[in-house]
């Protein structure tokens, strides 16, 4: 938010949303900036932005945790995270009672994987036990946070945003890690929606610290509110393992339609395409139409696709590195560049 100038140009950015006719905006409140400690909040920036969003008649889908927590919470290994985050969710819902749409935690699977499997951000350990711990804390935080939102808005609509991924394997003998990974991509939504994971995933969870009591808690039932299954899809989400074991980006072999259909068949939830872009600005318009065709095809076949999100409004900085290092590379993936001029 700071790197891309939003703290300085937030009013202009929101005006751009209205200027191009957008009625709905996925908006991430700066969790690290607001939640100062247990029960302690700084609403100054949030109030300014939310008042302007309301004045402009924009419907926000509030994104409450996006890849990070306040320093005082530490990281996703903290067992107190779900309780403190749920308090924050309730405080937001109470302060902005006119808001109905929420994404409690953005991309739970990717958050846990980046932080506690790939070691890119937050706690940065890489053992499987840390990944499972992060996953259970994040999903629990989303569920309990959802419950707190529903206390204030029983009619809440929860738009989950999760990465739609797949790795193809061009090998005579399948690699266990790849095959397990293609099942683990469902793990966050399995726990969130009380859907029993595959047997080898259950075995993996048990071996890496998820107790039977914890598993039973997740399987007890779904969170409250109207649940929309959001799938984020970038061509980079699909990868191919070649016969020599190397992995390369494949760029939409299956595409959003085929991958998301797997998710829909698994959970039978209304769907939303919650993020997409391409790094080359010249390819942006073609990629946009390609995603739109996928959506129309899905709807034609009777799958309820309720929304579509281009990420993001403004170009990003170092987003190609997951913000792991501060280099200053501009990623021209926005609807507008950093000077707030429109891209094609």
N, C-alpha and C positions, 0 to 999 in steps of 0.2 A: 504493500500500500504506500509505503514511503518512497521506495525506489522509483515507482512509476508515477509519482507526483499526485497521488489521490488525496493525501492529507492536505495538500495545497489547493487542488482543483476539484474537490469533491462536488461543489455546487455546479460547476461546469459539466462534470461527468454525468451527473444526474439529469442535467438539462439536455445533454446529448441523447440520453435514453428516450426522453420525451420527444425530442426533435425528429428521431427516425421512426417514431410511431410505436415503440415497444411499450406494451402495457404491463409486462411482468418482468421482474429483475431478480435473479439469484444474487443476493448480496451478503458478503461475509463481514459481519461485525468483528472488529479486532479484539478477540477474546483476551489476548495477552495484555491489552491496554485497559480493559474494562474491569476484569476480575482481579482486584488488588490483594485479596486475602479472604479467608473464610467469612462470608457474609459482608464483605467490603467491596464496593463497586464505585468506579468513576464513570459516570454517564455523560460527561460533557460532550465528547465527540459524537457518541452514539445518538444523543438527543438531537444534535444539530442535523445529522444526516437523516434520521428517521422522521423528523418534522418536515424536512424538505421532500422526502419521498412521499409522505402523506399529502403535502400541499400540491405536488405535481400529479397526484392521482395514480401513482405507480403502485402496483401490487408487489410487495417484496416476498421472496422465498428466503427467509433468514437462515444463513449458514452460520452455525454457532461455534463449531470447532473445525479449523482447517489446517491440519498438519502441525499443530503446535499447542503448547499449554503455557500459562504464565510461569515464570521462573520459580515461584514459591511452591508450585506443584511438582517440580522436578521433571518427571517424564512419565511414560505410560506404564512403567513398572510399579508405580505408586498405587497401592491397593485402595487408597482413599480417593483416588481420582473420580470414580463414579458418583460418590456422594457430593463432592464439591461441585462437580460439573452439573449435576442435577439441580443443585441449589441455584446455580447461575441460570440454567434454562428456565426455572420457575420465576426468577427475578426478571428476566427479559420478558417473559409472557405477561407478567403482572404489570410491568412498566409500559408495554405497548399492547394493550388489550385489543387493538384493532387489527393486529397481525394474526393471520390464520395459517399461513404456510411456513413450514420449517424444514430444514435439513439439520438435524441435531449434530451429526458428525459427518463431514465430507470424506468419502472414500475410506471407509474403515479398513478394508483389506490392504490398500496401498499404504495407509498410514502405519499400520503394524509392520508391513513388509519393509518399507523404507527405513523405519526406525530400528527395528529389532531383528531383521533378517539380512537386509542389504547393508545396514550400518551407515546410511547416508545422513541421517539427522536424528535429533532428539537423543535417546539413550545410547544408541550406536553399538550395543552388543550384537552378536550375530548367532548365538546358539539357538536351537529350536525352542528351548524352554523360554527364552526371552520373547520370542515371537508369539508363542501361545499365551504367555502372560499378558503381553500387550493387547493381543486380540480379545481375550476375555474381559479385560478392563475396559477396552474401548466399546465393545458391544454392550456390556453392562451399563456403561455411562450413557450410551445412546438410548437404551431401554428405559432406564430410570429418569433420564432427562426428558424423554418423551412423555412419561407418566406425569412429570411435573408440569409440562406444557399443557397437557390435557386437563389438569386440575383447573386451569384458568380458561382454557379454550377446549371444551369437550368436543367441539366440531373441528378440531385441528386437522389439517392435511399434512402428512409427513412425506416429503419427497426425498427418499433415500438416493444418494448419489454414490454409485459404486463402479469401479473400473471393470469393463467387459474385456476379458483377456483370453488368449489362447496361444499355446506353443505347438506348432506342427513338428513332427519328428520324422526325418527321412532316413531311418535306420532299420536294418533287418531285425535287430534286437532292441526293444524299447528300453529307454533309460528310466529307472525308477523315479529319479528326481523330477524328470519332466512329467511323467504320468501322474505323480502325486501332486505336482504343482497345478496341473489342469483340473484337479479336484479341489485343491485348497482355495482356488479362486472363488469358490462358492461359500467358503467357510463363514465369512462375516454375515452373509444373508441367511445361511442355514441357522446360525445361532440367533440372529435377529428375528427371524420369522418362525422359529421353533420347527424347523425342518430337519429330520434326522440325517446327518451326513453319511457318506459311504463308510463301509466297515473299515477300510484301511485308513481313512481320515480319523475315525473314532479311535483306532489303535494309536495313531500318531498323537492325538490329543492326550490320551491317557498316559502314553510314555513320556510326554513332555509337560506334565503337571496339572492337567485339568482333572479335577476329582469327579467322582460320580455325583456327589451332591451338587457341584457346580453345573455339571451337564444337565441334571434334572431340572435345575432352576431355569436354564435357558430353554429347555423343551416344554416348560409349563404352559406357554401360550404366547401369542403375539402382543406387541405393544398396542396401546389404544390409538384411536384416530383412524382416519382414512389413509391407508398405506399405498404409496406409489413407488414402484421399483424403478429407480433411475439408473440407467447404464451409460457410463462415460466411454466414448470410443474415439481413439486416435489410431491412424494406421500403424503407429508404433506399438500399439497394444498387441499386435500379432507378430509372432516371431517364428523362425524356422530353424530347427537344429539340423545341420547338414551331416552327411555320413561321417565326416571327420570329427564330429563333436562340436564344431564351432556353431555359434548362434548368430543369426543376422535378422534384421527387421524385414518383415515380409510385405507390409503395406496392403491392407484389406484383401487378403485372399478369400476369407469368408465374408468379411464386412460386418457392419453393425447389425444388419438384418439377421444373418444366420447365427451369429454369436448371441445376440439378445433373445432370439427365439428359443435357444437352449435355456436361458434364464427364465423366460416366460413359461415354458413348459414345466419347469421345476417348481415355480412358486405361484403361477396363475394370478399375478398381480397386474393391475393397470401399469403401463409402462411410460417412461419419459426418457428421451435422449438428453442426458443432463450435461454433457460437455463434449465438444469436439473442436478441432482446429487443424491447421497445417502450418509449418514454420515458414514456408515460402509464400510471401504475400501474393505473388503472381498466380500461384495455384489455389489461392483461397476461394475464389468464386466457383471453380470447378469442384473443389472438395465440398463446399456448401451444398451445391446441387446434388452431388453424389449422396450425401447424408440425407437430404430431403427426399430423394427417390427411395432410399431404404425405408424411410418413415411411411411414405405413401403406400409402398408395397405391403408393409406390415399391417397398416390400417385396412387395406383392401381385403386382407385375409381374415379380418375380424378381431385382430389383437388391438385392444384399446390403448393407443399411443396418445398421451394427453399433452405432451409438450416437447419443446426442442430448445436447446441452449447452445449458442456459440460462445466459446471461451477464448478471448474475453472481450470486454468493451474496449479496453485500451491495450496497446502492445505491452509485452512483459519484458522484464530484465532478468537474465540468468535462469529463466524458467526451464530452459533445455537441460540445465544441470540440477533441476529440482531445488534450486537455491542452496545447493550444498557448498558452493564457493562463490565469493563476491568478485566477479570478473568484470561485469558491466556490459555483457553481450545483450544487445537488443533483439528480442524475438518478435518479428513482425507478424504476429498472429491475431492482433486486435481488429475490431471493426474500425477503430481509429488509431492513428499513430500517437506517439508521446506528445506531439504538439497539438493533439486533439483534432487533427485533420482526417477526414474519412478515407478509408482504403476502398478499393473496388468492391 
